[in-house]
């Protein structure tokens, strides 16, 4: 069918390309209507990464820029606003830059990258060198924006004064040439600050951006309006000092809440289009759950990537697409800082699917991010690792993990840190393994309980019972994995089915079968008996007899929260 020919725009952030080269597009042009009707001279949108910020900025540029392709908006929401289209479409010079690649090991390298971004954008307007509306001095100002350092390979040579005034200068030149004020679009405005904070030149970058943004956005009569996007709302006193004309729309604001990410209706329509409506439930479980303003939102990167996978393989299982696009260091910091006390208990509640009420500070500086666990809560919220289910009062929100993907990220980080901690205490590992080798159920139970107390557990009814068993299964494998001479396998076929864990200690001719159960009703004794019965009925020990093991232990391990019961035969 014809509609199947539309391609999915995996990783494509160019609006015109999507509209002219046969890609599926979810209409977000209502954002243009709201920008013009609700009006703000400087508009800052903060959203997590991969939620469509760059595509929306490309859309704005395509709509407003002089000489743009008007046909690419045919059939979209904005086309219904004929008066607005006549008044604004293709009527403005547009300066559009992205700061997502402005980074370096030191300030000089990052500054050079920023010069490259500004210089490359200025080169789009080379007609200014021949403009009859500009004086020779003004043409010289343009030349300084695009001048290449003779001693370097393609590096723009801007002085400090030229760089900090660059956006204002370019807007002034375009204003004079076109006799029309300028729209400035700055995508990923906070990335240079994040990178500078990591590399140790934060204050220098703050000073540079404060001057540049101040010149372009605060004291610029050539500006019609500006739009900035980023992940975090950087404190005003940090880089927006004295900027009183800025409207900030964060993920807690109702305005523009449906324009970043996909709504439920949009996801249903997408799945219908590609005849995948049967994947709706699993799509919702894994990638929905974000709550921006008053709207429930799916992560668009996840939805598009999974749909693309399903088009080739209708049996494809979901993956952690969004979380795999970043190091996710913030989650590790959070778990590490919450290693004890109330915060640790709150992580357990989050993983269990419960809400935690915390005060959120949406205005921070990068230097403050890890100053306290209170700040880390705010960063997790702003960057999409947590979402809100409403305010309780003031700036206090009911926070939850949004979906299965992010929950997997949390539990994966917890297990990784658990394994790292095991490595530090080889004596405890040896005690556990020696007890298991001897058939010492009490010793195994005592040591395993100690491990459970030290890690963050899965609780309650958020996940299905098999998933809870997998958690304890993972802890056991994490411990046993440090016995290099033991052959440890998981869910290996044996007898009439699969035992959870099998161990062969060849030099001592010992075989160990382990069945793990989660005691939903907290009756650990009953679950252990069921596990032993299962081992016997399905003959999980057959593999050991076949390989000549002289000693065979059959372990049943039942768990509930941080308690366990161990039986052996």
C-alpha positions, 0 to 999 in steps of 0.5 A: 500500500502507498502509505507503507512507503513513508519512511520513519525519520530515525535520527533525522532532525531536518524538517524540510528533509522530512517533508520533502523526502517521504518521511512520516511526520507527526504534526507539531506546527501548532507550536508556531501558532502558540508562539505567535499568539502567546508571544514572548520576546525570548522563549526558553524550552527545557526538555530531556534529550531526544524529545524533538527539540532540534526538529522543532527548531528546524521547523521554526527556521523553515517557517519564518526564514525568507526564501523558504519552501512554503509548500512543505507546510501544506496540510499541516496545522499551521496552514489552517491559520491563513492570516498568520501564514500571510503575515509571518511565513517567509518574512524574517531573516533567521539566525539558527545555531546549535551548540550541541557540539561545542566542547573541548578538553580545555576552554581554548578548544571549546571557544574555537568550536563556538567560533566555528558554529557562529562563523559557519552560520554567518557564511550562509549570508555571504550576500552581505558582502555586496549589500547596498544597504551596508557601509564599508565598515559594516561589511568589515564587521561581517568579514570579521565574523567569517575570517579564517585564521591563516595559521590554522586549518579552517579555524575562524579567527574571532577576537573576544570582542567579535565573538561575544558580539557576534550574534548581535552583529549578525542580526544588525547586518541582516536587519539593515539588509532586509529592513526586517528584524531578526529571529534567533534560534539557539538549540542546545544552549546549555551543552557548552556549560555541561561540557565545561563543567566536566572538563574544568573550565566552567567559569570561563564558559559562563562568562563567555556565554553570559556576554554573548547571550546578553548582547544578542537577547537583552540589548538588541533592537534588531531582535524580533524574537528568539527561541532557545532549547536545552535540557536544564533551566540554567539559573538566571544569574548564571548566564541570563543576568538582567534578561527580563524579557524571557519566558521559560517553559519547562516540563512542569508547565502546561504551555506547549506541553504537547509539542515535545514528544508524542501524545498517546493519540499520535502514537496510536495513529502512527501504529495504525499507519504502519499496521502495528496496532497490536504493539500498542500495549508494549509500546505504552509499557516501555516508552510512555509515562512522561508527564509534561504539564497536563499531557502524557507523553511518549519518548519519540526516539524510542517510539520511532526506533522500536517501530523501525525495528518492528517493520523488519521483524514483527517479533522484535522485543523492545530495547533501551533506545533512549537510555543507550544514547547517553552515559546516564552518569546522573543515575549512578551518582544518584544511587551512590549518594543514596547508599544509605538512609531515607533516600535509599528507601525512596529509590526502592519505592520508585523501583516498586512503582510508587511515587515519592514527594520531593521539592524540585528546583528547576533553576540550577547551575551545572556546578551545583548539580551534585552538591546535594542529593536534593539537587540530583532529584531535580536533575533527574526530573528535568532530564527525563529519568523521573517524571511527575504525577502532579504537585502537592504544594508549591514546588513539591511534586509526586515523582515516579519512574516513567516506564519500563525502559527507565526502570531497567536503567535504574535496576541495571545501574544498581546491579552494576554497582552491586557487582563492583562492591562484591569485587571489593570483598572477596572474603564474603564471596568465599564464605558464601560459596564455601557454604553452598559447596558444603550444602550448608543451607543456613550458611548460604541463607545468612550470607545471602541475607547480608547481601540483600541488606546491602543492595536496593531491592525490588518491592511490591507489585510494580513488576510481574513476579518472574521479573522480581525473581530475575532480580534475585537471580541476578544477585546470585549470578553476580556473587557466583561470577567471581568464582573463576574455577566454577562453571556457572550457567543460567537457565540452561536446559536440563532434564525436563526443563530449565533450572534457574542456575546450575554450577559445576565444580569439576575438580571436586565433582560437585553439581549444584542446581538452584531454583529461585522463587519470589514469595508474593505472600511472604510465605518463604517456607512454602515457596522453598518447598515448591522449588524443591518439588519443581527441581525433583519433578523436572529432574534438574539434576539429570545433567549432573548425573550424566556428567558423573558428578559425585555430589549433587546439591539441590537448592531452593531459595525463596526471597521476599524484599530483603528476606530469604529462606534457603533449603537444600536436598 
